[in-house]
Amino acid sequence: CDKLFYNPVCVAIALIVFGIAFILVENRNRSLTVKAETMLEITWKMAALIGIFQLIAAAFPGTSRSGATIIGALLIGVSRRAASEYTFILAIPVMFGASLLKLKDFGFHLTGTEWMVLAGGMISAFLVSIVVIRFLLGYIRKHDFKVFGWYRIVLGIVVLAYFGLVR
């Protein structure tokens, strides 16, 4: 199964397909009525639908989890800002769980120095993520997600070109 999906061609195709999806969803959203302007207005049904999009990202390499959930949220009528905030909040348990699994695989057998390095990395990653999230939320207030769509398309083409698949 890994050979089928975890290869440069599949990753590049997923990058391109979801890049196109970002652009199409943004074009569609111009005429869409927003059903949830804030994150607090997201209903359980909306959350479940957004979760299905998160599963899509888990199944296809090259599909970002946050990108898939944002696209899903936009499709069901969640505002850009609420979709972005919800996606960032949704990442917390996912990242925490993934980190625990990695620690479990390592065996929790770390020296004091290794625990300190791990803690320092976690703290600095947390602080950097706060700065980046604030920047992105500020960007989203004034712009749409089309630039991310074009970025994904270009990156997908670069991946294909790098591996000699585009001629």
Secondary structure, 3 states (H helix, E strand, C coil): CHHHHCCHHHHHHHHHHHHHHHHHHHHHHCCCCCCECCHHHCCHHHHHHHHHHHHHHHHCCCCCHHHHHHHHHHHCCECHHHHHHHHHHHHHHHHHHHHHHHHHHHCCCCCHHHHHHHHHHHHHHHHHHHHHHHHHHHHHHHCCCHHHHHHHHHHHHHHHHHCCCCC
